[in-house]
């Protein structure tokens, strides 16, 4: 089984594209390791516009953030590694009063539709083809060397 976590857009995109290094939650985790990032299905235009305005005001809005209609939702969009869980961090993405899942070596993958769940959830190994699994491991090995 492959562990996964559903994250609302545009946060999922920001993580897998290397902009966001902390995922804020109201609960801690002992999980460490490779994690599939699932982009949740829910994202209203008003929510997207609010997030863009807040990120812009904080100087955190990446120039390459896709438009509302271009953000993929309702499926897997990338991989990351959870390397820690903290309450204090110097990361610009850490929200006060939350638990921060510290993320490293994030990268996007081709969109793969899938129904998300709350909290961590497991995905059968055969969801991705052998070639996709092999490419993920090759990229992971390159990132650590």
Order of alpha helices (4+ residues) and beta strands (2+ residues): beta-alpha-beta-beta-alpha-beta-beta-beta-alpha
